[in-house]
Structures are given as structure tokens and as C-alpha cells.
Amino acid sequence: MKIAIPNKGRIYDPTINLLRKAGLHTKNRAKRQLFAETTDPETKILFARTADIPKYVQDGAAELGITSLDFINESGVDVELLLDLEYGAAEMVLAAPEDSEIIKPCDITSSMKIVTEFPRVTREYFNQIGIEPKIIEVSGATEMTPQVGIADAIVDLTSTGTTLRMNKLSVIDKIFETSAHLIANQEKMREDRKKIREVEMAIKSVLKGKRKKYMMMNVSEENLEEIKEVLPGMSGPTVMNVESEKDMVAVHVVVDEDEIYQLIKEVKNSGAKDILVSSIDRLVS
């Protein structure tokens, strides 16, 4: 099975890190190499342009792919969306110069020029609001086009808004939010569903683990019930004897990351000591 992933760009490093944590390390990859073996002998990595990955997956060149939702929407492909991978977050926006008379989308007329790297998405957006401006496709530096008189407004991605502000552009409308997604070929889903679900489960376990922490502490037996009332663990805490200390037990529990700060204070007040909190690479239900 092949998984198509970006060969460079803003989601390349997070994708490599995600696959590594899922147990799919790449092996012996040379620079500019198109394919790479993984630690799973049945799985290969196909390195491709982020924008090309949706088409590769739709056409069956790869059973699975990791790419951004903006490129999936722009490609207009028919693929299975399996997982939002929760990185590479950005917004597709309509933006115009700060001193422009364009304050809201309906201020745009059919004589105006909209420059974008995403003509399909842009066309669909304006079709939905009943406007037909002139859409001009470019391959980069979209935010500069209003300054040189090429565009009245742009449709582009923004993550922090810094580039828009630097070029004196204001957001007129947010079209949709985007992030990296795991996608699958629909026909392959029917033919080899077991293997695809195996990889999906491995990746999902990394996402679940990222939001959890493993918490360990030593507790006297007389304080155990009070500690157990405080802990919100997934299936309740695991309690084990501490061989080196009489009347002492070790309590282990998996908790939500955003609960850690308050929990440490509460268990400490309830008599816990030697508290250890660690990250979880994978959590398989």
C-alpha cells in the first residue's frame, strides 16, 4: 500500500513526525527520491506536490494521502475524508485593500478582478452568493497583486493574518477553515478496507494520545479513596502496591491534557507524592 504525502512545504515536517509516531518510519530515503520504504514492509511512502496528492489518491496511484483540505476542495476530487489531522490550520479568506470601497462580499461587482491560487474554490464561492467577477489565477504572491493594480480583491490562505496586514489587506469574508487531512481512494476502501483501517487506526491513536497525559503518583492507602474521587481517568485509575514502602500504593491514570494543572494541585492536597506526568505517543482504544 502507498501513502502519498507532501515532499516539502508547511505540512511536510508535521506529517513525517505523525507517521513516525504512528510507527511508519521512512527507511533509507535519499534526497529527491520519489518512494521510500517504511518500517511496515507492506507500506510505502510516495512523495508528491501537496496540490497533486488529491488527484493521485482519486486515480489510485496511492491508496491513502495526506494533504490540505484547501487542495482537496480545489481539486474537486472524489475521495474519502478519513481524519482531520489537526495541524496545518489556516483560513481561506476573501480580502481587499484597507482603503478599498469593498467592505462586504456584495460590494464586489462583475467588472472587478479577483486574483487567487484557488480558482475553483473562488468560483464556487462567488456562485453561491450570486456574483460573477473576473477570476485570475496566479501561482504565488497573491497578496501583492492589489498593490500593482492587477486585483481588486484576492482569495487566499492565511494562518496568522500577518502577511495580509503587511500588504494592507483586510479580511472581507472567511470562506472555510482548512487543515491537513488523511484521505483514501474510494475503490481501494472497498477492496482493501482492512489495511487502510489499520493505518487509519495507527494515525488516530497518535491524535488521541496527543490530547492526553499519563499521570503517576504514590499515595498512602488511607488517602487512596480520596485520590480516586479526584481523578477523572478514562477507565478509572490503576492501583499497584509499592514494594519498597509499606501501606503505599502507586496510582496510574490517563487524563486530558487541559486538566493536568488543576489535578496536580488537587491530588497533592489529597496526599499524593512523587507525581510524574508524561506524554503519550499513541493511545489505542
Secondary structure, DSSP 8 states (H G I E B T S, - for coil): -EEEEESSSTTHHHHHHHHHHTT--EES--TT-SEEEESSTT-EEEEE-GGGHHHHHHHTS-SEEEEEHHHHHHHT---EEEEE-S-S-EEEEEEEETTSS--SGGG--TTSEEEES-HHHHHHHHHHTT---EEEE-SS-GGGTTTTTS-SEEEEEESSSHHHHHTTEEEEEEEEEE-EEEEE-HHHHHHSHHHHHHHHHHHHHHHHHHTEEEEEEEEEGGGHHHHHHH---SS--EEEE-TTSTTEEEEEEEEEGGGHHHHHHHHHHTT-EEEEEEE-S----
